[in-house]
Amino acid sequence: MELNTQNRIMLFPKLNKTLIIIFAIAFVLAGLRGYQLFQYVFAENVKSPGAITIPKNATFSDVLDSLEAHDILLQEKAFRWVAKKKDYPEFIKPGKYVFNKGMNSNQLVNMLKAGNQKPISVIFNNLRFMTELAGAVASYIEPDSTELLAYLSNPEVIKAMGFDEYSFHAMFIPNTYEFYWTTTPEQFTERMKAEYERFWNDERKKKAADLGLTPVEISTIASIVQEETIKNDEKPRVAGLYINRIKKGMLLQADPTIKFAMGDFSIQRVLSKYLEIDSPYNTYTHAGLPPGPINFPEVSSLEAVLNAESHKYLYMCASDKFDGYHNFARTLREHNVNAKRYQQALNKNQIWR
């Protein structure tokens, strides 16, 4: 006997209702899970804007710990899920990464996996010795000062850059530069060479040549000028003075070169006994320029030499007003008057060293 359609429906009423309920629940659960996963991927997941630094050989756990320590994520679970789906734990890349409000887990993982670091502004100025440069730069990038100094002290590296141990200072022009945290000593040095060559364009090279000087010699004079005065408006006059002495074949007799030779720039009063130091930087006993810069001259100092003031001054002495400026003289007699006045001011202020 055949059953008609109505009879078949009546035979399985409970089964049909159960299936409908099961399918409905499954559909709702699938929708909820889909929405949850959508949120995992695309919902904002930056709680506090900030940055983390991922060192070499870091693990995924290290990354999570750093994110937690800096209170970056709203939902670590979401980040963890997206990261694993994109195989990020297998592609950890070192660097400094910056996280901004509005970024979702998908964007965070993509940035980290691709190694899209945030450039760091590296600033160095008012430095004199290579040890100081290494320490200043190492505070911004991954290599420590010991590693960086070892590279910068390597004779083969110095030679490859086209300098010697004395002139190498000239290659590092103080400024603000952008580097990645993972910058290596080699990359830093090559960048500095490129910046040096960019600074010394044809126009500046011509100005140096017109003065009868090389770029390194300009840097050497600029380093002395920079030590002599902190006043940018006075630098061209000081530069002109040293160029005058060079042209006349006079000893430069620059006190800052004595301080550099002694490795002590805290000296305020250069005593006669200091002038006897045996050093190629002693411009009281060695004619001409010292073998290289006594600091890392800034752009303002370099430009001051390239655009030196034309005058007849041959002598200078710090002002007895201690205002940072100097008194200039054309003759030794005039200079001795200025020097005596300054020495009396030092004595009055009990400055003996």
C-alpha positions, 0 to 999 in steps of 0.5 A, spaced: 500 500 500 502 506 498 502 512 502 500 519 500 504 525 501 500 527 507 501 521 510 508 521 510 508 528 513 504 525 519 508 519 520 515 524 521 512 530 525 517 530 530 523 528 526 522 534 522 521 539 527 528 536 531 532 537 524 529 544 523 531 546 530 538 542 529 539 546 523 537 552 526 542 552 532 547 550 527 546 556 522 546 561 528 552 558 531 556 558 525 554 565 524 556 567 531 563 563 530 563 567 523 562 573 526 567 572 531 572 570 526 571 576 522 572 580 529 578 577 530 581 579 523 578 586 522 576 589 529 580 594 532 585 591 536 590 596 539 588 598 546 594 603 547 598 606 541 606 604 542 612 601 540 615 594 541 622 592 539 623 585 537 631 582 538 634 577 533 632 570 535 626 572 538 620 567 539 612 568 538 612 568 546 617 573 546 613 578 541 606 576 546 610 578 552 612 584 549 606 586 547 603 585 553 608 589 557 607 595 553 599 594 554 598 594 546 593 589 545 585 589 546 584 582 545 591 578 545 586 571 543 584 575 537 591 577 535 594 570 537 589 566 532 590 571 526 598 570 527 597 562 527 593 562 521 598 567 517 604 562 520 607 569 523 610 564 529 615 561 523 617 568 520 619 573 526 623 578 524 627 583 528 626 590 528 622 596 532 615 596 530 610 602 532 602 600 533 597 606 532 590 606 534 585 603 529 589 598 527 586 591 527 589 584 528 590 583 520 594 589 519 598 588 526 600 581 523 601 583 516 606 589 519 610 584 523 610 578 518 613 583 513 618 586 517 615 593 516 619 597 521 618 604 523 624 608 522 628 611 528 630 618 528 638 618 530 641 624 532 648 625 534 652 632 535 657 635 540 661 629 540 669 629 539 671 622 540 669 615 536 667 612 543 662 618 544 659 617 537 659 609 538 655 610 544 650 615 542 648 611 535 648 605 539 642 608 543 638 608 537 640 601 534 640 594 535 648 593 535 651 595 542 657 601 542 662 595 543 660 592 536 659 599 533 666 601 535 670 595 533 667 596 526 669 603 526 676 602 529 677 597 523 683 599 519 680 596 513 674 599 514 677 606 514 681 605 508 675 602 504 671 608 506 677 613 503 680 615 510 685 614 515 685 613 522 686 621 523 681 623 517 675 618 519 672 623 523 670 628 517 666 622 514 661 623 520 657 629 519 652 631 525 645 631 523 638 627 524 638 621 520 633 616 519 635 608 520 631 602 522 633 599 529 636 593 525 641 597 522 648 594 522 655 597 523 656 596 516 650 599 514 651 605 518 658 606 516 655 606 508 650 611 510 654 616 513 659 615 507 653 617 502 651 623 506 658 625 506 658 625 499 652 628 498 654 634 502 660 635 498 657 637 492 660 640 486 659 647 489 662 646 496 668 642 493 669 648 488 669 653 494 674 649 498 678 648 492 678 656 491 681 656 499 686 651 497 683 646 501 681 639 501 674 637 504 678 634 510 682 640 511 675 644 511 673 639 516 679 640 520 678 647 521 671 647 522 672 642 528 677 647 531 672 653 529 667 649 533 671 648 539 673 655 539 666 658 539 659 656 540 656 663 537 654 661 529 655 668 528 662 669 530 664 662 526 666 665 519 670 670 523 674 665 527 674 661 520 677 667 517 683 668 522 685 660 522 685 661 514 689 667 515 694 664 519 695 658 514 696 662 508 702 666 512 705 659 515 704 661 522 703 656 527 695 655 529 696 655 536 689 653 537 688 651 544 682 646 543 687 642 539 691 641 546 685 639 549 684 634 544 691 631 545 690 631 552 683 627 551 680 632 556 675 638 554 674 640 561 680 644 561 678 651 561 685 654 562 690 652 557 697 652 562 704 653 559 706 646 561 700 643 557 703 646 550 709 641 551 705 635 550 708 630 544 702 629 539 701 631 532 695 635 534 699 640 538 698 646 534 703 650 538 709 645 536 707 642 529 706 647 523 700 647 519 693 643 520 693 637 525 692 630 522 684 630 522 678 633 525 678 634 533 671 633 533 665 631 528 664 638 526 657 640 524 654 643 518 654 650 521 661 650 522 663 647 515 659 652 512 662 657 516 669 655 513 667 655 506 664 662 507 669 664 511 669 672 513 675 676 509 679 680 514 686 681 517 685 678 524 691 673 526 689 673 533 683 671 538 682 671 545 676 669 549 672 675 551 673 677 559 666 678 559 665 670 559 659 671 554 662 666 549 664 671 544 672 673 543 676 679 542 680 679 535 687 682 534 691 684 527 698 684 531 701 680 537 701 687 541 694 688 541 693 681 542 697 681 548 692 686 551 686 682 550 690 676 553 692 680 559 685 682 560 682 675 560 687 672 564 685 677 570 678 675 569 680 668 570 684 670 576 678 674 579 673 668 578 678 663 581 679 659 574 686 656 575 685 650 570 
